[in-house]
Amino acid sequence: MAKEYLEKLSSQINELKIESEIDFSIEMKHFISGAALYINGTICALWFPGGLAFKLSDTEVAKLLRSGIAKPQKYFLQDHIKKGYALFEEPDITKSEQWKKYFILAAQQYR
């Protein structure tokens, strides 16, 4: 299952040309049952069965949660909420520019 999410994440990163937008080292790896995007060795985005999650500033996460666009991120139902992450359940891949914005915001935290 992780391979499926690694392929989705790789495809999205390539399609959005994220590497040309930022000046950081990008790496993608399997993560639990999904995939993680690392910037300079730190996870900044996850794609797994629960959805697409981005590590963002507390202000941005709070804004997304208040608006109902995103939900708090958990790996499992009984797991605790992962602070600093905004989860987009069932992300619509066709909204490329929306995802590009969040990938870049997440990456810029690790300059």
C-alpha positions in Angstrom: 0.0 0.0 0.0 2.8 2.4 0.8 4.1 2.1 -2.8 0.8 3.4 -4.1 1.1 6.5 -2.0 4.7 7.0 -2.8 3.8 6.9 -6.5 0.9 9.4 -5.9 3.2 11.8 -4.0 6.0 11.5 -6.5 3.7 12.1 -9.4 2.1 15.2 -7.7 5.5 16.7 -6.8 6.7 16.1 -10.4 3.5 17.5 -12.0 3.6 20.6 -9.8 7.3 21.1 -10.5 7.9 21.7 -6.8 11.6 21.2 -7.1 11.9 24.2 -9.4 10.0 26.3 -6.9 12.1 25.8 -3.8 15.9 25.7 -3.1 15.9 22.7 -0.7 16.8 19.1 -0.9 13.7 17.0 -1.6 13.3 13.4 -0.8 10.3 11.0 -0.7 10.2 7.8 1.3 7.7 5.2 2.4 6.1 6.2 5.7 4.0 3.7 7.7 1.3 2.8 5.2 1.9 5.9 3.0 4.6 8.2 1.9 6.4 11.3 3.2 8.0 14.3 1.6 11.2 15.4 3.3 12.7 18.8 2.9 16.3 19.0 4.2 15.7 15.8 6.1 12.5 16.8 7.8 9.0 15.6 7.0 6.8 18.4 5.7 4.0 16.4 3.9 2.4 13.0 4.2 0.1 11.0 1.9 -1.5 8.0 3.4 -4.9 6.3 3.6 -6.2 9.0 5.8 -5.5 11.7 3.2 -2.9 14.3 2.4 -1.3 16.2 5.4 1.0 19.2 5.4 3.2 20.4 8.3 2.4 24.1 8.4 2.7 27.0 10.8 0.3 26.9 13.8 -1.4 30.0 12.4 -2.1 28.4 9.0 -3.2 25.1 10.6 -5.6 26.9 12.9 -7.0 28.9 9.9 -7.6 25.7 7.9 -9.2 23.8 10.8 -11.5 26.8 11.7 -12.6 27.0 8.1 -13.4 23.3 7.9 -11.2 22.9 4.9 -8.8 20.6 6.8 -9.0 18.4 9.8 -6.5 17.6 12.6 -4.1 14.9 11.5 -3.9 11.5 13.1 -2.4 8.3 11.9 -5.0 6.0 13.5 -8.4 6.7 14.9 -7.3 6.2 18.5 -4.0 8.1 18.0 -3.4 11.6 19.4 -3.6 14.6 17.1 -0.3 15.5 15.4 0.4 19.1 16.3 1.3 21.4 13.3 -0.4 19.2 10.6 -3.5 20.0 8.5 -5.1 16.9 7.0 -7.1 17.0 3.7 -9.2 13.8 3.6 -9.8 12.5 0.1 -7.8 15.2 -1.6 -8.9 16.1 -5.1 -5.8 15.7 -7.3 -7.3 18.0 -9.9 -6.9 21.0 -7.6 -3.2 21.2 -8.4 -2.7 24.9 -7.6 -4.2 24.4 -4.1 -1.8 21.5 -3.3 1.2 23.4 -4.8 0.5 26.3 -2.4 0.6 23.9 0.6 3.6 22.0 -0.5 5.5 25.2 -0.9 4.3 26.6 2.4 5.3 23.4 4.2 8.7 23.4 2.5 9.5 27.0 3.3 9.4 26.3 7.0 12.7 24.4 6.6 15.0 27.0 5.0 
